[in-house]
Amino acid sequence: MYAAVVRSFDSDPNYEIFDTPQPSGKNEVLVDVLAAGLHPRVRSQANGSHYTSTDELPLIPGIDGVGRLPDGQLVYFIAPDTALGTFAEKAVIDVRRSIPLSEDADPVEIAAAMNPAMSSWVALRRRVAIQPGQKVLVLGATGNSGQMAVQIAKLLGASQVIGAGRDPERLESLPALGANETVSLAGDLEAAAKRLGQAASEVDLVIDYLWGKPAELAMLPILMKRSDRSKLLSWIQIGSVAGPTAAVPSVALRSANFQVLGSGQGSVTTAGYLSELPALTQAITAGQLKVNAAPVPLSKLKDVWNAPAETGKRIVFIPTI
């Protein structure tokens, strides 16, 4: 079969012939891969920098995808924890980590949306169950996952969503996705933190894809301006685009009802993730979430692997063309 293959973490994947993997366990099956998304998590997998990396080579990157079972059933699946991922014409999957899709589901849209949407969907249903009418701040709302988070927060009942990010063009697009207000994080970080304090002091939930200095500097301005500091503010840390560490001021934890928790692989069980996937795929198929997918033949992976993504687009590899 043809596949994208990483043979050194210092080099990008190559499109080449690779031995077709074979099922070895009772729950495993070989599927035809129809679509697989190029997510940021996949890039870090391919260069060995992700915290789940085992340094095993050769590696076929790709962590999820849409495929067709031997009996013809269309499925969305999460790749097993092996070095043989989804950027290939075929993949071995564990059927327990897959869910059936209706035939009217668009494989490209599902492959593009599930990973960026899953983070906020699971966070708001499994880590802190959002309540109807709550207010949400999305830090990093101009990224693909952040744009999905704005939509998902509204879909799950938020009365107000504030989107914060650096990209001015994407900030302008957020109201069409459901944001009631936007805050620019461009320029001086302390000035941006003050703007967040003014705009987001009454939120109930923060979905944070940035962490680092932006989060560190924003905590106190938001907390200190709350009309009622005893009202819980849950800060859900999902991504670390701006840095892997943030110093949480001790006074933030003492002077307000404030909790910081993470949401990601490990903090939610695999079974927990899987139980949320059917409802999320249904929302995508029903058009309740706007998806911007850019399908690319897997054979052209060198053309797009390091290319800047078109605004708001998620590249999806199509292995069979």
N, C-alpha and C positions, 0 to 999 in steps of 0.2 A: 504494500500500500504506500501511497504518498503521505508524508507527514512533515510537520515543522519539527526539526530536531536540534536540540542544544547539546553540543559536544564539549563546550568549554563555557564557563560562566563569564569569561572575558569577551565572548563573541556572541553576536546575534544568532538566532536560529537559522538553519538552512532548510530549504524545501528539498526533500530527497526521498529516495526509496527506503523504506524501513520494514522490518519483519512485522507481519500482521500479528497482533497479540491474540492469545487464545484464552478462553475462559478456563478457570481451574477450580472454581468453587461452585457449590450447588446453587448459589444465588447470583452467579455471574452469567452474563450473556454478551455476545458481540453485537454491537449496533452499527448501523450506518449513520455517520455523523452528518447532519444537515446544516447545522449552524453552530458557531461557538464564538463568544465575545472576547475581544481583546481588552480586558479590564486592567486597571493599574495593578491589581493583585497578581495578574498573570505576568506582567513585566518583571515584578520583583521575584516571582517564582523562577522566571527564565534567567535572571542574573544571579540567583542564589542568595538574595538579600532578605527574603521574607522570613519571618520568625519560625515558620513551619518547615523551612528548607532542610532536607536531609543530605544535601551535597551529592546525591546520587546522579550519575551520568552514565550513558546518554539519557536525556530528558525530553519528553514531548510535553510542551507547556499546554495550558488550558485546564480550567478548573470546573467548567460546567458546559452544558450544551443542549441542543435539541437533536434527537436522533429517532431512528425508526427501528423497532424491534423486528426480529425475524418473522413474527406473525403479522407485521404491518402496523402495529400500534405506534402512534406518535407519542413521544415522551420527552419531558424535560428531566435532565439528570445532573446530579453533582458527581464529579469524577471521584473515583476511589483515591485513597491516600497512597498513591504509587507514583513512580516516575513516568508513567504512560498516561498522558492527559488527553485532551480533546481536540487538539489541532492536528487532526489526521482524518483520513477517509473513514476509518473505523476505530472504534474504541470498545474496550471491555468495561462494562458497567455492573455495579451491584444493583439489582432491580429494587432492593429495599431503599436505595437512595435516588429513586426516580418516581415521577408521578405522571399519570396519563394525561394527554392533552386532547382536546377535541380537534377534529379534522379541520375546523375553520380557524384554528390558531395559526398565526404567522410565525414560522420558525425563526426568522430573522428578528422580528420584534421581541419574541420571548427571549432569545439569546442576548439581545442587546439590553433588555430592561431588567431581567431577573437579578443579576448581581448588584447593580447600583441601587435598585429598589429594595432589595432584601434587607440591607443594613438598617434603614430607618423603619421598614415595616416590622421587622422582628424586634427592634429596639422599643417601638411604641406598643407592641403587643405582648412581648415576653419579658423585657427588662423593667419598663415602667408602663403600665397599662394606661394609655391616654384616656381621659374622661371627656365626654362631650362638653364643649364650651371652653376647654383649656386653651391657653395661649402658648405659642411655641416660637422659639428663636432657632433658626438654622444658621450655624456658623460654617461658612464654606458653601453657601447656597449657589454659587456660580459654577461649581463642579457638577459633573453628571449625577453623582450620588446626591449632592445637595439639591439639585433641581428636582430630583425624584422625591426627596424628603419634603420639600415644600408641598408638592401635590399630595403625597401620602398623608401628611399631617392634616390637610384639609379634608381629604377623603375619610379619614378616621374620626373626624368630628371637631377639629380645632376651630375655635371661633376667630382666632387671629393668628396669622403666621408672619413673622418678620424674617426676611432673608438678608443675610450679610455676606458680602464677598468683595473681591477686588476688581474683577473684570467688569468694566462699565457697560459693555454691550449685553452681557448676560444679566447684569442687574436690571437693565431695562426690560428684559424679557420675563422677569419673575412675576409681575402682576398678572400676566396672562396665564400663569400656571397656578395662581391662587394666592400669591403673597399680598398681604394688605399694606405692607410697608417694606422698604429696602434701606439698608445702611451700607455705605461704602467703607471698606476697610483699606482703601488705597492711601498711600502717604504715611505720615507719622503714626506709629502704632498707638501711642498714648492718646493722641487726638481721636483716633478711631475708637478707642476704648471709651472715651467720654461720650462719643456719639451713641455707642451701644447703651451706655448707662441711661441716656435720655430716652432712647427709643424702646428699650427692652426691660425696663425695671420691673414690670408687672407680669412677666412671662412665668409660666409654671414649669416649662420644660425647655432645656437647651439641647439641641442635637448638634454635636461638635465634630466636624470633620477636619479641623485645623490643629487644635491643641497648641503646644509651643507658646511663644510670647503673646500671640493674639488672645488666647484663652486666659493665660496668666494675668494679663493686664486688664481684661474685661470683667473678671469676677467681682472685684470690689465695687467698681462703678455701678454695676447692675444691682448688687445686693444693697449697697448703701442708699440707693434711691427708692427702694421698695417702700410702699406705704405701710405694709405690714410685714416686718421681717420674720414673723413667726409662721408665715405662709410658706409652705415647702417649695423650694426650687430644686429640681432634679437636673443635674448636668450630666448628660449621657455622652461619654467619650467614645467615638467610633473610629475616627481617622486621625492621622498625625502629619498632615501635609506640611504644616508650619514648624514641625519639630517633635521629637519623640518624648520630650519632657516639658513639664510646666510646673512651676513652683506655686502650690496652692497656699495662699496666705492663711496663717493660722486664725487670724481674726475673722476670716470668712466663715470658718467652721464654728466659731464661738458666738458670733454676733447675729447669726441668722440661721434659719432652718434650711440648711443647705447640704445636699448630698451629691457626691461625685461617684459615678459608677460607669463601668465600661460595658460595651456590647460588641460581641464578636465571637470568633471561633474559640470555644473554650468556656466563655461565660454563658453561652446557650448551648444546650446539647444538640447533637445531630438530629435526634428525634424531635426536639423542639423546633429546629429549623424546618425540618420536613413537614411537620404538621401545619406550618403556616403557608407552605408553597401553593397548595391548590387554590386558596382564596386569592393569593397574589396573581397567579396565572389567569384566573378568571377576570380579575380587574383589568389586567393588561389586554386580554382578548376582547373584553367588552368595551375597550376604548376609554376607560376611566382614567388612564394615565397616558400622558403624551410621551411617545417614544420617538427618538431621532436616531435611526440606525443607518449605518453606512456599510452595506454589504461589499465585501472584497473577496475575490477568489484567493484561496489559501496559497496558490502558486505565486501570487503577487505580494507575499508577505514582506519581502525585502523593500518594496516600494513604500510601505506604510508603517513599518515597525517603529521607526524613529521619527516619522513625520509628525509635525504638530497636528493635533486633531482639529477637524473643522468644528467651529463653535457649536457646542451642544450635541455633537454627534458621537456615537459609540460605534467603533469599527467592529464588524462581525465577519468572521472568516467563513466562507462557503467552501468546504473541502472538495466537493464533487464537481466543480466547474473550473 
